Each structure stands twice: as C-alpha cells, then as structure tokens.
Amino acid sequence: MKIERDEKYRSELHHEYQIYKDIAGCPGVSRAHWYGTEGAFNVLVIDRYELSLHDRVGQGPLELTTAVSFADQMVRICSITH
C-alpha cells in the first residue's frame, strides 16, 4: 500500500495508478487493486512481488548487466503500451 497526503492540485499516486492500468498484464508488473482517497490521504493498493527499482538502487551500485536488464525491460514495456 502506498500513501500520500491528498494535494488537490496534484497526485503522483493517481498518475502511478493510471500507468499500472495501462501496462496491466505485462510480465513482472504489479497489479493495482485499488486507488482512492481516505480522509486526508490518497491510497494505492498494489501487489508487491520484488524490490522496487528505488529499493534495489538503495542497496548499492548496480552491476552493468543489471542496469542493462532494467533498461531493456522498461523499453519493452514502453513499446507495448505505446
């Protein structure tokens, strides 16, 4: 579950939810279960299969093969959705 303070002018989670909907069904992509507002917060509920890219980078420098693999996957996902 991801939570952000509800800012009327901009919601990064809403944008993220839209992206999850666009790439739904792609291998390795988490499934978005729900997005909405609860009180003063926006909430996104998604499956979490593995570490996020942010978490992975936080563990230390990436090997070149890992960075190339991430780039390849992102290009493939982008080509499927556009």
C-alpha positions in Angstrom: 0.0 0.0 0.0 1.3 3.4 -0.9 0.0 6.6 0.7 0.4 10.3 0.0 -1.1 13.4 1.5 -4.1 14.5 -0.6 -3.0 17.5 -2.6 -5.9 18.8 -4.6 -3.7 20.1 -7.4 -1.5 17.0 -8.0 -1.5 13.3 -7.1 1.5 11.3 -8.0 -0.3 8.1 -6.9 -3.2 8.8 -9.3 -0.6 9.1 -12.1 1.1 5.9 -11.0 -2.3 4.1 -10.8 -3.0 5.2 -14.4 0.3 3.8 -15.5 -0.4 0.5 -13.8 -3.7 0.3 -15.6 -2.0 1.0 -18.9 0.6 -1.8 -18.5 -1.6 -4.3 -16.7 -0.9 -7.8 -17.7 2.8 -7.2 -18.7 5.2 -9.8 -17.2 6.7 -8.6 -13.9 4.3 -5.7 -13.4 2.4 -5.5 -10.1 -1.4 -5.5 -10.2 -3.1 -2.3 -9.0 -6.1 -3.4 -6.8 -7.5 0.0 -5.7 -6.9 3.7 -5.8 -8.9 6.3 -3.8 -8.9 8.9 -1.1 -9.3 8.1 2.6 -9.5 11.2 4.8 -6.6 13.4 4.0 -4.7 10.8 2.1 -4.6 9.2 -1.4 -4.0 5.5 -1.3 -2.8 3.0 -3.9 -3.0 -0.7 -3.2 -0.8 -2.9 -5.4 0.8 -6.3 -5.4 4.4 -6.3 -4.4 6.4 -9.1 -5.9 10.0 -8.0 -5.5 12.1 -5.0 -4.6 11.2 -1.8 -6.4 13.9 -0.2 -8.5 14.2 2.5 -5.8 14.8 -0.1 -3.1 17.2 -2.0 -5.3 19.3 1.1 -6.1 19.4 1.8 -2.4 21.2 -1.4 -1.7 24.3 -0.2 -3.5 25.6 0.3 -7.0 24.0 -1.8 -9.8 26.2 -4.0 -11.9 26.2 -3.1 -15.6 24.3 -6.3 -16.6 21.6 -5.4 -14.0 21.2 -1.8 -15.3 21.0 -3.1 -18.9 18.4 -5.6 -17.9 16.3 -2.9 -16.3 16.6 -0.7 -19.3 15.6 -3.5 -21.6 12.5 -4.3 -19.6 11.5 -0.6 -19.5 11.9 -0.2 -23.3 9.8 -3.4 -23.8 7.0 -2.2 -21.5 7.0 1.2 -23.2 6.8 -0.3 -26.7 3.9 -2.5 -25.6 1.9 0.5 -24.2 2.5 2.9 -27.0 
